[in-house]
Amino acid sequence: MQNAMAADWIIPDWPAPANVRAVFTTRSGGVSQGPQATFNLGYKADDDPEAVRINRTLLVARTGVPSAWIAQVHGPRVVDAQEALDAVAAGEPLQADASATNVPGLASTVMVADCLPVLLCDAQGHAVAAAHAGWRGLCAGVIEQTVQALRARLPKAQANATVIAWLGPCIGPTAFEVGPEVREAFLDAATNDEREATQAAFVPHGDPSAGKALADLCALARLRLAREGVTSVSGGQWCTVGDPARFYSYRRDRTTGRMAALVWRQA
């Protein structure tokens, strides 16, 4: 990894193999101004496009790898990172919420500003993947689809290899108020074995007649990872809403920037 990282960028603390690298950017280290200051990476964040371009160029310089950007739509689709990179070069980014690759030197990348970023790799370091898991995509199966896409890129002899995950900063369980339709959507999608834990991920909040609750995205993500046999899960301790100096938060600010979570195999 290069030496020019912003001091408060997060390097995941997870049991990834030596050839796997990952980073989560914060709002530090860039050139954006105003509500997007300073390291906004999203073109749809009401920022100066030239500032975003410079920030993305800085990201490549600091990580040493290109990012496979995708047009995120809060769904379960997973694409190949190389295809995503080629699509951006052609001016037509792929609509998806996750990417996977076994190509060295190419970062599967997602942007967030409250949604949950999930980084994945296998224990031998043959493939990596990144997923953008807002509640809609999470409920629709983006994590399961991403784990399956990663496994599809493993050597045949490693098809059943251990997969590990890292959960990055997202809106925390004391800040994410949702309506009853969100809780019901997850309960409807839960297996019988998951139902009790799914219910526990929603804590009633406010006027009981409104049916609102505080939702724990990380707890819900761990359930979906477990569906795919992923039980080595690190991270998940940061709340984007509660740390405005370090993190962008759409729920908190509405007009704000976007951070990125990247994972790649070292070339």
ZIVEN-V243547 format. One record per run of one state. SS is the DSSP state (a for helix, b for strand, c for the rest). FROM is the first residue (numbers start at 1). TO is the last residue. Records with the same first field share a line. If there is no record, write none. Layout:
SS->FROM-TO  FROM-TO
This chain:
c->1-9  11-19  25-33  37-48  64-65  69-70  72-77  90-94  96-97  102-105  113-115  123-127  134-134  141-141  153-155  159-162  168-169  171-176  179-179  190-194  201-201  205-207  211-212  216-216  228-231  236-238  240-249  254-258  266-267
b->10-10  20-24  66-68  71-71  78-80  95-95  98-101  106-112  116-122  128-133  163-167  170-170  177-178  202-204  213-215  232-235  239-239  259-265
a->34-36  49-63  81-89  135-140  142-152  156-158  180-189  195-200  208-210  217-227  250-253
